[in-house]
Amino acid sequence: MAALLSLVAVAAPTAHADAVDSTFLSALKGKGINFASPQAAIIAGHEVCDELDLGRQSSDVATDVTKNSNLDGYHAGFFVGVSIAAFCPRHGQ
């Protein structure tokens, strides 16, 4: 996860993606969360779900995002939340 999240903060153009990916990318852009590429953002979002599938808590995943990126706690929490909403709503509250 650290390698993927280290890509945060480089501006990315909009990708040709399906509706879920496009909505996810738009939500990130709206909060000023940028990745090296749209694909990197999508992969990192799926990695959040993979961590949750392993039984980790969303707060712990958000802490990892904060440690491994330039995102503060608020933006890391937003990233985890929007990743869940887009790619693994089964983990939503």
N, C-alpha and C positions, 0 to 999 in steps of 0.2 A: 504494500500500500504506500509506503514512503516514496518509492520511486515514482509512482503515478502522481502522487500529490505534490511532488517537488516541481511538477510542471505548471502548477498554479501561478498565475500572475503575468503570463505572456498573452497579449491580446490575440484573439482567435477570430477568423472569419466565420460566417454562418455556413454550416455544412448542409449538404443535401441529405436529409435524414427523414425518417418517418415522423408522424405527428407527435408521438411520445418524446422522441429525441429532440424534436424542434421545440416543444413546450419546455422540456428540461433545460435546454440551452438558453432559451429566452429568459427563464426564471433566473438562471445564473447571471446572465448579462444584466438583468434588471437590478441585481444586487452588487454589480461590479466585480463578480467572481469570474476571472478569465483563466483559460488554460492555453497551452501551446497550440492546441488544435481542438476542434470539436470532438474528434474521436478520442482524444486523451480525456476530455471531460466525461464523455459517455462511459469510457472504460473505468474511470475512477468512481463514477456513480454506481456501476455494477459491482465494483469492489466493495463498496459500502454494504451492498446486499449480501455479498459473499461472506463478509465478516459477521453480519447479523445471522445468516444461515448457520454459522458455526456456534451460535449461542451467545455472542457478545452483545452487550447492551449498547443502545444507540448513543448514550452519553459517553461510553468508553471509546466508541468509534470516533465521535466528535473530538474527544481529547486527542486521539491519534492524528486526526486531520490538523488540529491546531499545532501539534508538535512537528508535523512533517510538511508544513506549508507556511505560507505567509498570511494565512487567514487568522483573524482573531476568533475568540470563542463564539461570538454572535454569528459570524459568517460561516464558521465551521459547522455550527448547529444547523444553520439554514441549509448548507450543502448536504448534510446528512438527511435532513427532513425532506428536501426536494428530491433527493436520490430515492428515498423510500417511496414517496408519492409517485414517482415516475416508474421505477423499475421493480419495486418489491412492496406493493401496498399491503401485502400479507403481514408485514412488520409494523404497519401503522397502528397507532393507539386508538 
